[in-house]
Amino acid sequence: MQQDKELYRTFSRRAAILLGTQAVLFGALGARMYYLQVVEGDRYSLLAEENRINLRLLPPPRGRILDRFGVPLATNDQNYRVVVVAEQTDDVAQTLAALGRLVPLDPEERQRILKEVGKKRAFVPITVKENLDWPVVASIEVNTPDLPGLSIESERSRNYPFGGLAAHVLGYVGSVAEADLTGDPLLELPGFRIGKSGAEKQYDLALRGSAGNSQVEVNAVGRVIRELARVEGQPGADLYVSLDMALQNFVQQRLAAQLSGSAVLLDVMTGEILAMASTPTFDPSVFDRGLTSAEWQGLVGDKLKPLSNKALIGQYAPGSTFKMMVALAGLEAGIGAEHSVYCPGVMALGNARFHCWKKGGHGTLDMIGGLRHSCDVYFYDLARRVGIDAIAAMSRRFGFGSPLGIDMPGERGGVIPDRAWKQATLGDIWHPGETLVAGIGQGFIQTTPLQLAVMTARIANGGYGVIPHIRRDGEFRASRIVGRDGGGAGSVTVPPYPSLGIAPEHLGVVIEGMNQVSNNPRGTAYRVRIDTPGFELAGKTGTAQVRRITMSERATGVRKNEDLPWEQRDHALFVGFAPVHAPRYAVSVVIEHGGGGSAVAGPIARDVLLEAQLRDPVRRRPDATLAHRDVG
Amino acid sequence: MTSFARNDRSLLGRWWWTVDRWTLATIGLLIGIGAMMILAASPAVANRINLDSFSLARHHFVLIPVAVALMLGASLLSPRQIRRLALLGFVGSVGLTALTLVFGPEIKGATRWLDIGGFSLQPSEFVKPCFAVVAGWMFAAQHGRQRMPGNAISILLYMLVVGILLLQPDLGMTVLVSCTWFAQFFLAGLPIIWVLLLATAAAVAIVGAYFTFAHVAERIDGFLHPGSTDSYQIDRSLEAFANGGLWGRGPGEGTVKLVLPDAHADFVFAVAGEELGIIACILIVGLFLLVIGRGTTRLMQERNLFVMLAAAGLLVTFGLQAFVNMASSLHLMPTKGMTLPFISYGGSSLLASALGMGMLLALTRKRFGPGEDA
């Protein structure tokens, strides 16, 4: 019994130890759970949230583009489609049969849908039919109870109601390329579109808006259980461009008869682009849906370059339209308008002979006469007297030689040569003959149609450095009204840009020259004059040679443009403004390989200027708010 | 239930007034929690292995009344009858376990199951409670009047059991049976020197297992160096606990069961952690501890050595198994394929746990006088 007692005591002691051990072990479980929950809880809950909560981006609707009067030029179309979710219906075939009573469904389509339903997971929506029109959408919505598993989804696509009529200004949108990625997750959304050219590209960020997001709870297989929070994004802002779509339409259609060319019409006071057309054009809508490789190759490989906005990136020798710059350089150098030159049809410099366009010569001309007749010899003489550097300096003041800074992508700057330029780029000294060639706007000089229009505007507005832009001014900037020297009845309005420092009387000579070009019966553009009183235009023709005329050809007779292959024909240019006595609209027209400036480009410029004055968009208030602000 | 009068001398009346009603209630609660967890976790598992959503739950629910009946039936028995039942069960279950070596289909690299009439049975589950009682009997017999060589018989039986389990191989069960047997030997008054020697031997055996069994080495490496091997299950399990927070996501709302293969069995505690929260989990831990503490304190007042040692063995088996399961889920020890008694899915586990607790309830009933002796 003694031994038994000892045994029981041992048992009790050891049982207590065992119980204590188990209690410690179980206590460790509790401590471990506390550690996981409290100490590491934050880290794990973050991990778990990431698994469970899915942040979905809500792409903002892209801003519209409207013309100066609010006519929509780029909009978002709703594309409705009906989808079927297999798990929401007992019998997909029966649902499709019911749908077939509302929308015609081919048996093949039905086969395709049933096949897709079999392949995909049951909660994935499968497109049944796309591009539904609104009555069909409405009838499906009304009949929803009889159509289990069907629902309507909508998707936006970019639509350009005017097609190719303003394609180069508006640009187009396309899917995001690798190079466009900035880290903005919006750009990585499938189907997201960004501006690829024109205003769509220039104002992409404003048009894009900012993304909203939707926090959704998903289960382990990624299916949405419910939406937890939703932050609506900022829709893209509407963009008002300065175009008058009716004018733009007119200009684009007026150019359509030509193979290739461009035209720019702007307000000489504000610099607003009222129309900018380039031909041939393209339909920007097709980029939204995505081009096939063949379509893309067709657009890029076309030698007429339909995708290029030739008004901005086309660079041409300005030809005779450059003579205003030479005249102003001469006037500023102290050579008066009365300076006369005798034109025998050719000018010799050293061994070289420089021909006038008129074989027999013009006889004796003063500066206005030189402009009126566009006499080459007169400007050879003038250029030789003032030198290339003075001509280059004057033309830079009028906007040549570097990009103007228009709010559009891809603008080119052209070339204005001088001694330093030639030394730097060609490593050669300037030859005197090159000054003569530059005097008639040939040789190294390259200008864009936009620069030509701006030069014309700067002449017409009294020598103010107007900057062109495509975004409509937020409000009408009232032109400053300056009293005439010494007071009196007359006063002039001047544009809100800095003066170029050109003496008014010098500009007066050039303007009178341009006036006589179109309004003097002996002017080179008399046949394209506007004879409606008060609407008269002043202009200057230009013909830019793209080939060299050899001595032998000159001996046998210069070939006419019609006899040359298209690529070798001259570019036809015309710049002009109207009304001549109170200038408001400036235009430049460049027709590639069009032939003579007065014959091909002139009539287009004339029609554009007349149409612009008839519509007179700059004096019409776009809408009430702007008018109201203008009053104040 | 309480309609038995104090002086009711019927079998049920006597049972009601002598059985440990706290333990009984606790086990009832555990079975209830288990039923809830099976309902929550098993449909996801069933779906994954392409079964009807509730087929596993249905299987478990059919067995719950069987298990309750088995437990209550066993608890009605006297210690002497328990001893006979345990011996019978021991012989039967060890025999069947040996059969698995010959007939058993190989599942996950081990042969542990037998197909009996459409049910797959894991006979080694039943070895645990039966061996605990039989070993307790033998240890007690050492000190009995007959002076049987109880310790020697116990050692022989232990080696037989461990030998069969290692052949399967089922290392988790081996460790569990060894710990239980060792605890009983310890309680039976094993000299401290032997305790230390056997503990050393156990450590050597575990190191030996590490170098002998590839899957053991893998499990242990995975525990010691998280990230070095595929720690997918344990990572999900820990995430589940963190997800659950204090109050959990609510029954059925968890996600860990969707990705964990053994969510309804070995990792059921993680599902509970996610769906019921830490407070409920600590409550579950508390319930297991209550059964052990309640049983152990009752044993300290016991005077019958066989009852003391057998019941202590049952308690250690039960508690250790629960601990190993929960600790694996919490990454406190290497994952070991072991069920959580009454809560994990698994018919053999449920029935064996019920048998063990039934025998415990029978042994811990209040008896008056010195009781029966061997």
Chai-1 contact restraints between the chains, C-beta under 6 A:
chainA,res_idxA,chainB,res_idxB,connection_type,confidence,min_distance_angstrom,max_distance_angstrom,comment,restraint_id
A,L7,B,G189,contact,1.0,0.0,6.0,A-B,restraint_1
A,T10,B,G189,contact,1.0,0.0,6.0,A-B,restraint_2
A,F11,B,L187,contact,1.0,0.0,6.0,A-B,restraint_3
A,F11,B,M308,contact,1.0,0.0,6.0,A-B,restraint_4
A,S12,B,M300,contact,1.0,0.0,6.0,A-B,restraint_5
A,R14,B,F186,contact,1.0,0.0,6.0,A-B,restraint_6
A,R14,B,L187,contact,1.0,0.0,6.0,A-B,restraint_7
A,A15,B,L187,contact,1.0,0.0,6.0,A-B,restraint_8
A,A15,B,T296,contact,1.0,0.0,6.0,A-B,restraint_9
A,A15,B,M300,contact,1.0,0.0,6.0,A-B,restraint_10
A,L18,B,A183,contact,1.0,0.0,6.0,A-B,restraint_11
A,L19,B,T296,contact,1.0,0.0,6.0,A-B,restraint_12
A,Q22,B,I292,contact,1.0,0.0,6.0,A-B,restraint_13
A,Q22,B,G319,contact,1.0,0.0,6.0,A-B,restraint_14
A,L25,B,F323,contact,1.0,0.0,6.0,A-B,restraint_15
A,F26,B,V285,contact,1.0,0.0,6.0,A-B,restraint_16
A,F26,B,L289,contact,1.0,0.0,6.0,A-B,restraint_17
A,L29,B,V285,contact,1.0,0.0,6.0,A-B,restraint_18
A,L29,B,M326,contact,1.0,0.0,6.0,A-B,restraint_19
A,G30,B,I282,contact,1.0,0.0,6.0,A-B,restraint_20
A,G30,B,V285,contact,1.0,0.0,6.0,A-B,restraint_21
A,R32,B,L330,contact,1.0,0.0,6.0,A-B,restraint_22
A,R32,B,L332,contact,1.0,0.0,6.0,A-B,restraint_23
A,M33,B,I278,contact,1.0,0.0,6.0,A-B,restraint_24
A,M33,B,C281,contact,1.0,0.0,6.0,A-B,restraint_25
A,L36,B,F241,contact,1.0,0.0,6.0,A-B,restraint_26
A,L36,B,A242,contact,1.0,0.0,6.0,A-B,restraint_27
A,Q37,B,I278,contact,1.0,0.0,6.0,A-B,restraint_28
A,G41,B,A242,contact,1.0,0.0,6.0,A-B,restraint_29
A,Y44,B,E239,contact,1.0,0.0,6.0,A-B,restraint_30
A,Y44,B,A242,contact,1.0,0.0,6.0,A-B,restraint_31
A,S45,B,A242,contact,1.0,0.0,6.0,A-B,restraint_32
A,A48,B,E239,contact,1.0,0.0,6.0,A-B,restraint_33
A,A48,B,N243,contact,1.0,0.0,6.0,A-B,restraint_34
A,A220,B,T255,contact,1.0,0.0,6.0,A-B,restraint_35
A,A220,B,L258,contact,1.0,0.0,6.0,A-B,restraint_36
A,A220,B,V259,contact,1.0,0.0,6.0,A-B,restraint_37
